[in-house]
Amino acid sequence: MSLRTIFVVASLFAAVALTASAALADPTGSKNSFTFPVTCNGTAYTFVANSANGQGAGAQNQNTAPFAPAHVVGSNAIFHPTVFDLLFTFSFGGMTQSFLDTNAMANPKTPVKCSVNFTQTFSDGGSISLKGTAWGFFT
């Protein structure tokens, strides 16, 4: 076997290994990821959102990326939201704060309607709740 053939085969193996590791990345293990159930056009999914830049203070902070995509657990699909009507509620230490996210892209692509009604309670008694609808598309 020539040195050139060995190089080509090794390069192919390296490319496959790099592609496989990216495809097998686990978004649920990412720092600050949020996993929640949704129903889109009548089909149940589990989404993982990673909050884009992770530095924002919610929809009122225009430094965030409100249209960050959500990974569909157990598949390679990605949901790209384009319109929101979501109520976020946070309860910690006896205090509750809510905000309504009604962001919408100009000329949004909205073939998919996803509904969510999810509450997660933490060991310290706090909770986070996400209720409402998001429209967008899958890739």
Backbone hydrogen bonds, N-H to C=O, Kabsch-Sander energy under -0.5 kcal/mol:
donor,donor_aa,acceptor,acceptor_aa,energy
6,I,2,S,-2.1
7,F,3,L,-2.1
8,V,4,R,-2.3
9,V,5,T,-2.5
10,A,6,I,-2.6
11,S,7,F,-2.4
12,L,8,V,-2.2
13,F,9,V,-2.4
14,A,10,A,-2.3
15,A,11,S,-2.4
16,V,12,L,-2.5
17,A,13,F,-2.5
18,L,14,A,-2.5
19,T,15,A,-2.3
20,A,16,V,-2.6
21,S,17,A,-2.1
22,A,18,L,-1.6
23,A,19,T,-2.2
24,L,20,A,-1.8
25,A,22,A,-1.1
29,G,26,D,-1.4
30,S,27,P,-1.2
33,S,30,S,-1.8
34,F,49,A,-2.5
36,F,47,F,-2.2
38,V,45,Y,-2.5
39,T,115,S,-2.1
40,C,43,T,-3.0
41,N,39,T,-0.5
41,N,113,K,-2.2
43,T,40,C,-2.1
45,Y,38,V,-2.6
47,F,36,F,-2.8
48,V,71,H,-2.0
49,A,34,F,-2.6
50,N,69,P,-0.5
53,N,51,S,-0.7
54,G,51,S,-2.3
61,N,58,G,-1.6
62,Q,60,Q,-0.8
64,T,61,N,-1.6
68,A,65,A,-1.4
70,A,79,F,-2.6
71,H,48,V,-2.6
72,V,77,A,-2.2
73,V,46,T,-2.8
73,V,71,H,-0.7
75,S,72,V,-1.5
79,F,70,A,-3.1
80,H,78,I,-0.5
80,H,137,F,-3.4
82,T,135,W,-3.4
83,V,135,W,-1.9
84,F,103,N,-2.7
85,D,133,T,-2.4
86,L,101,D,-2.1
87,L,131,K,-3.4
88,F,86,L,-0.6
88,F,99,F,-2.8
89,T,129,S,-2.3
90,F,97,Q,-3.2
91,S,127,S,-2.8
92,F,95,M,-2.3
95,M,92,F,-2.0
97,Q,90,F,-2.8
99,F,88,F,-2.2
101,D,86,L,-3.4
101,D,99,F,-0.5
102,T,100,L,-0.7
105,M,82,T,-2.9
110,T,108,P,-0.7
112,V,136,G,-2.3
114,C,112,V,-0.5
114,C,134,A,-3.3
115,S,39,T,-2.8
116,V,132,G,-2.5
118,F,130,L,-2.7
120,Q,128,I,-2.8
122,F,126,G,-3.3
125,G,122,F,-2.0
127,S,91,S,-2.5
128,I,120,Q,-2.2
129,S,89,T,-2.7
130,L,118,F,-3.0
131,K,87,L,-2.0
132,G,116,V,-2.5
133,T,85,D,-2.1
134,A,114,C,-2.7
135,W,83,V,-2.6
136,G,112,V,-2.2
137,F,80,H,-1.6
139,T,78,I,-2.2
